Amino acid sequence: MHTTKVLEHLKKHGQLLDFDIAAATNISLDDVRASLSELSARGDISRCTVTSYVKGKAIEGFQCRLSGYIPRPAPGRKPGAK
């Protein structure tokens, strides 16, 4: 399987959609989804189902990131900061 390649890509690029991973790694979408299912079952990644609408057409996919990863706060002032 391609789980190692998919996991390394997520480590390098952070949170991504399944079809973005497939396009960047040249792995078929079905293989990427199988790898993501395996990684999710092992607890290596967090995965959720998303629905995007492109020109009125619904596209179902998975959004994934490493488990336990918390993105850095955006730069700049925060609400309530003094």
VMD Tcl script that builds the backbone (N, CA, C; Angstrom):
set m [mol new atoms 246]
animate dup $m
set s [atomselect $m all]
$s set {name element resname resid chain x y z} {
  {N N MET 1 A 0.844 -1.195 0.000}
  {CA C MET 1 A 0.000 0.000 0.000}
  {C C MET 1 A 0.883 1.250 0.000}
  {N N HIS 2 A 0.238 2.376 -0.009}
  {CA C HIS 2 A 0.924 3.660 -0.101}
  {C C HIS 2 A 0.828 4.448 1.204}
  {N N THR 3 A 0.584 3.772 2.324}
  {CA C THR 3 A 0.352 4.485 3.578}
  {C C THR 3 A 1.552 5.322 4.004}
  {N N THR 4 A 2.757 4.816 3.805}
  {CA C THR 4 A 3.953 5.559 4.216}
  {C C THR 4 A 4.086 6.851 3.417}
  {N N LYS 5 A 3.865 6.766 2.109}
  {CA C LYS 5 A 3.982 7.942 1.247}
  {C C LYS 5 A 2.907 8.983 1.594}
  {N N VAL 6 A 1.692 8.513 1.871}
  {CA C VAL 6 A 0.597 9.416 2.225}
  {C C VAL 6 A 0.888 10.080 3.574}
  {N N LEU 7 A 1.356 9.309 4.548}
  {CA C LEU 7 A 1.660 9.849 5.872}
  {C C LEU 7 A 2.787 10.884 5.794}
  {N N GLU 8 A 3.826 10.607 5.032}
  {CA C GLU 8 A 4.930 11.556 4.873}
  {C C GLU 8 A 4.448 12.847 4.210}
  {N N HIS 9 A 3.549 12.726 3.244}
  {CA C HIS 9 A 3.016 13.913 2.572}
  {C C HIS 9 A 2.209 14.763 3.559}
  {N N LEU 10 A 1.423 14.123 4.411}
  {CA C LEU 10 A 0.661 14.866 5.422}
  {C C LEU 10 A 1.586 15.527 6.441}
  {N N LYS 11 A 2.665 14.852 6.821}
  {CA C LYS 11 A 3.619 15.440 7.758}
  {C C LYS 11 A 4.258 16.690 7.167}
  {N N LYS 12 A 4.532 16.652 5.883}
  {CA C LYS 12 A 5.205 17.764 5.231}
  {C C LYS 12 A 4.267 18.938 4.957}
  {N N HIS 13 A 3.015 18.649 4.583}
  {CA C HIS 13 A 2.114 19.699 4.116}
  {C C HIS 13 A 0.949 20.004 5.047}
  {N N GLY 14 A 0.779 19.272 6.135}
  {CA C GLY 14 A -0.295 19.579 7.082}
  {C C GLY 14 A -1.641 19.046 6.635}
  {N N GLN 15 A -2.689 19.761 6.985}
  {CA C GLN 15 A -4.062 19.326 6.719}
  {C C GLN 15 A -4.380 19.435 5.235}
  {N N LEU 16 A -4.888 18.335 4.652}
  {CA C LEU 16 A -5.180 18.299 3.218}
  {C C LEU 16 A -6.440 17.490 2.934}
  {N N LEU 17 A -6.995 17.707 1.756}
  {CA C LEU 17 A -8.105 16.895 1.269}
  {C C LEU 17 A -7.556 15.694 0.517}
  {N N ASP 18 A -8.357 14.627 0.472}
  {CA C ASP 18 A -7.887 13.389 -0.151}
  {C C ASP 18 A -7.525 13.564 -1.624}
  {N N PHE 19 A -8.300 14.355 -2.368}
  {CA C PHE 19 A -7.983 14.508 -3.788}
  {C C PHE 19 A -6.753 15.384 -4.001}
  {N N ASP 20 A -6.427 16.259 -3.045}
  {CA C ASP 20 A -5.173 17.016 -3.126}
  {C C ASP 20 A -3.975 16.095 -2.910}
  {N N ILE 21 A -4.099 15.161 -1.968}
  {CA C ILE 21 A -3.035 14.190 -1.716}
  {C C ILE 21 A -2.825 13.314 -2.958}
  {N N ALA 22 A -3.932 12.854 -3.552}
  {CA C ALA 22 A -3.848 12.000 -4.737}
  {C C ALA 22 A -3.158 12.727 -5.884}
  {N N ALA 23 A -3.493 13.991 -6.092}
  {CA C ALA 23 A -2.893 14.762 -7.183}
  {C C ALA 23 A -1.400 15.010 -6.945}
  {N N ALA 24 A -1.031 15.292 -5.702}
  {CA C ALA 24 A 0.358 15.624 -5.402}
  {C C ALA 24 A 1.280 14.403 -5.399}
  {N N THR 25 A 0.752 13.237 -5.025}
  {CA C THR 25 A 1.587 12.050 -4.905}
  {C C THR 25 A 1.476 11.114 -6.105}
  {N N ASN 26 A 0.613 11.427 -7.061}
  {CA C ASN 26 A 0.380 10.579 -8.239}
  {C C ASN 26 A -0.082 9.176 -7.860}
  {N N ILE 27 A -0.907 9.097 -6.824}
  {CA C ILE 27 A -1.524 7.839 -6.403}
  {C C ILE 27 A -3.014 7.972 -6.711}
  {N N SER 28 A -3.645 6.885 -7.129}
  {CA C SER 28 A -5.072 6.954 -7.452}
  {C C SER 28 A -5.873 7.327 -6.214}
  {N N LEU 29 A -7.012 7.975 -6.430}
  {CA C LEU 29 A -7.865 8.424 -5.330}
  {C C LEU 29 A -8.341 7.249 -4.481}
  {N N ASP 30 A -8.657 6.125 -5.107}
  {CA C ASP 30 A -9.096 4.944 -4.357}
  {C C ASP 30 A -7.995 4.421 -3.444}
  {N N ASP 31 A -6.752 4.406 -3.941}
  {CA C ASP 31 A -5.624 3.959 -3.121}
  {C C ASP 31 A -5.349 4.926 -1.971}
  {N N VAL 32 A -5.476 6.230 -2.238}
  {CA C VAL 32 A -5.278 7.227 -1.177}
  {C C VAL 32 A -6.340 7.050 -0.106}
  {N N ARG 33 A -7.584 6.860 -0.509}
  {CA C ARG 33 A -8.664 6.685 0.476}
  {C C ARG 33 A -8.473 5.410 1.289}
  {N N ALA 34 A -7.991 4.337 0.666}
  {CA C ALA 34 A -7.712 3.100 1.407}
  {C C ALA 34 A -6.586 3.327 2.410}
  {N N SER 35 A -5.555 4.049 2.007}
  {CA C SER 35 A -4.441 4.355 2.904}
  {C C SER 35 A -4.905 5.235 4.062}
  {N N LEU 36 A -5.757 6.225 3.767}
  {CA C LEU 36 A -6.265 7.101 4.815}
  {C C LEU 36 A -7.134 6.333 5.807}
  {N N SER 37 A -7.911 5.378 5.316}
  {CA C SER 37 A -8.727 4.550 6.209}
  {C C SER 37 A -7.848 3.731 7.142}
  {N N GLU 38 A -6.776 3.177 6.601}
  {CA C GLU 38 A -5.847 2.390 7.423}
  {C C GLU 38 A -5.145 3.269 8.452}
  {N N LEU 39 A -4.676 4.432 8.033}
  {CA C LEU 39 A -3.998 5.346 8.953}
  {C C LEU 39 A -4.944 5.848 10.044}
  {N N SER 40 A -6.194 6.078 9.678}
  {CA C SER 40 A -7.186 6.516 10.654}
  {C C SER 40 A -7.493 5.417 11.666}
  {N N ALA 41 A -7.585 4.187 11.197}
  {CA C ALA 41 A -7.856 3.054 12.092}
  {C C ALA 41 A -6.700 2.838 13.071}
  {N N ARG 42 A -5.470 3.110 12.632}
  {CA C ARG 42 A -4.301 2.977 13.497}
  {C C ARG 42 A -4.168 4.152 14.464}
  {N N GLY 43 A -4.889 5.244 14.194}
  {CA C GLY 43 A -4.818 6.420 15.052}
  {C C GLY 43 A -3.714 7.392 14.680}
  {N N ASP 44 A -3.113 7.223 13.504}
  {CA C ASP 44 A -2.035 8.108 13.071}
  {C C ASP 44 A -2.552 9.441 12.548}
  {N N ILE 45 A -3.782 9.457 12.028}
  {CA C ILE 45 A -4.351 10.690 11.485}
  {C C ILE 45 A -5.769 10.884 12.003}
  {N N SER 46 A -6.248 12.120 11.902}
  {CA C SER 46 A -7.650 12.446 12.133}
  {C C SER 46 A -8.271 12.665 10.770}
  {N N ARG 47 A -9.470 12.133 10.576}
  {CA C ARG 47 A -10.118 12.207 9.267}
  {C C ARG 47 A -11.575 12.579 9.455}
  {N N CYS 48 A -12.067 13.471 8.615}
  {CA C CYS 48 A -13.488 13.788 8.640}
  {C C CYS 48 A -13.998 13.887 7.203}
  {N N THR 49 A -15.272 13.675 7.043}
  {CA C THR 49 A -15.903 13.742 5.731}
  {C C THR 49 A -16.342 15.173 5.456}
  {N N VAL 50 A -16.032 15.663 4.272}
  {CA C VAL 50 A -16.431 17.009 3.870}
  {C C VAL 50 A -17.163 16.938 2.536}
  {N N THR 51 A -18.055 17.903 2.336}
  {CA C THR 51 A -18.762 18.031 1.069}
  {C C THR 51 A -18.468 19.414 0.513}
  {N N SER 52 A -17.892 19.465 -0.670}
  {CA C SER 52 A -17.600 20.723 -1.346}
  {C C SER 52 A -18.552 20.861 -2.523}
  {N N TYR 53 A -18.893 22.091 -2.840}
  {CA C TYR 53 A -19.771 22.342 -3.974}
  {C C TYR 53 A -19.012 23.128 -5.029}
  {N N VAL 54 A -18.855 22.527 -6.204}
  {CA C VAL 54 A -18.183 23.169 -7.322}
  {C C VAL 54 A -19.200 23.304 -8.449}
  {N N LYS 55 A -19.536 24.547 -8.767}
  {CA C LYS 55 A -20.533 24.844 -9.805}
  {C C LYS 55 A -21.839 24.104 -9.550}
  {N N GLY 56 A -22.259 24.052 -8.297}
  {CA C GLY 56 A -23.519 23.432 -7.910}
  {C C GLY 56 A -23.469 21.917 -7.781}
  {N N LYS 57 A -22.326 21.308 -8.040}
  {CA C LYS 57 A -22.201 19.858 -7.952}
  {C C LYS 57 A -21.515 19.490 -6.640}
  {N N ALA 58 A -22.134 18.585 -5.875}
  {CA C ALA 58 A -21.576 18.162 -4.590}
  {C C ALA 58 A -20.440 17.169 -4.810}
  {N N ILE 59 A -19.310 17.422 -4.141}
  {CA C ILE 59 A -18.151 16.538 -4.219}
  {C C ILE 59 A -17.820 16.096 -2.798}
  {N N GLU 60 A -17.912 14.783 -2.548}
  {CA C GLU 60 A -17.623 14.226 -1.225}
  {C C GLU 60 A -16.151 13.856 -1.146}
  {N N GLY 61 A -15.542 14.084 0.015}
  {CA C GLY 61 A -14.144 13.730 0.198}
  {C C GLY 61 A -13.787 13.658 1.668}
  {N N PHE 62 A -12.512 13.421 1.960}
  {CA C PHE 62 A -12.001 13.366 3.319}
  {C C PHE 62 A -11.002 14.488 3.525}
  {N N GLN 63 A -11.076 15.111 4.692}
  {CA C GLN 63 A -10.062 16.074 5.084}
  {C C GLN 63 A -9.263 15.431 6.207}
  {N N CYS 64 A -7.940 15.467 6.097}
  {CA C CYS 64 A -7.085 14.723 7.018}
  {C C CYS 64 A -5.965 15.596 7.556}
  {N N ARG 65 A -5.520 15.236 8.757}
  {CA C ARG 65 A -4.325 15.829 9.352}
  {C C ARG 65 A -3.756 14.835 10.344}
  {N N LEU 66 A -2.540 15.077 10.778}
  {CA C LEU 66 A -1.912 14.194 11.750}
  {C C LEU 66 A -2.658 14.254 13.071}
  {N N SER 67 A -2.777 13.134 13.753}
  {CA C SER 67 A -3.428 13.107 15.062}
  {C C SER 67 A -2.599 13.889 16.063}
  {N N GLY 68 A -3.289 14.638 16.892}
  {CA C GLY 68 A -2.614 15.393 17.930}
  {C C GLY 68 A -1.944 16.654 17.434}
  {N N TYR 69 A -2.042 16.965 16.157}
  {CA C TYR 69 A -1.418 18.157 15.599}
  {C C TYR 69 A -2.352 19.343 15.772}
  {N N ILE 70 A -1.846 20.417 16.352}
  {CA C ILE 70 A -2.623 21.640 16.501}
  {C C ILE 70 A -1.908 22.715 15.692}
  {N N PRO 71 A -2.583 23.274 14.692}
  {CA C PRO 71 A -1.936 24.292 13.856}
  {C C PRO 71 A -1.500 25.501 14.677}
  {N N ARG 72 A -0.415 26.140 14.247}
  {CA C ARG 72 A 0.050 27.338 14.919}
  {C C ARG 72 A -0.955 28.457 14.737}
  {N N PRO 73 A -1.086 29.338 15.729}
  {CA C PRO 73 A -2.011 30.471 15.568}
  {C C PRO 73 A -1.571 31.377 14.424}
  {N N ALA 74 A -2.525 31.978 13.793}
  {CA C ALA 74 A -2.230 32.906 12.708}
  {C C ALA 74 A -1.488 34.115 13.271}
  {N N PRO 75 A -0.594 34.698 12.498}
  {CA C PRO 75 A 0.131 35.872 12.989}
  {C C PRO 75 A -0.795 37.070 13.129}
  {N N GLY 76 A -0.399 38.004 13.948}
  {CA C GLY 76 A -1.173 39.227 14.111}
  {C C GLY 76 A -1.857 39.286 15.469}
  {N N ARG 77 A -2.557 40.372 15.684}
  {CA C ARG 77 A -3.244 40.580 16.946}
  {C C ARG 77 A -4.417 39.648 17.085}
  {N N LYS 78 A -4.697 39.255 18.288}
  {CA C LYS 78 A -5.812 38.348 18.588}
  {C C LYS 78 A -6.939 39.147 19.258}
  {N N PRO 79 A -8.173 38.728 19.095}
  {CA C PRO 79 A -9.266 39.408 19.765}
  {C C PRO 79 A -9.047 39.396 21.276}
  {N N GLY 80 A -9.251 40.512 21.897}
  {CA C GLY 80 A -9.107 40.593 23.349}
  {C C GLY 80 A -7.677 40.828 23.792}
  {N N ALA 81 A -6.733 40.885 22.858}
  {CA C ALA 81 A -5.350 41.144 23.223}
  {C C ALA 81 A -5.184 42.613 23.579}
  {N N LYS 82 A -4.370 42.880 24.568}
  {CA C LYS 82 A -4.181 44.282 24.994}
  {C C LYS 82 A -2.830 44.774 24.580}
}
mol reanalyze $m
mol bondsrecalc $m
mol representation Tube
mol addrep $m
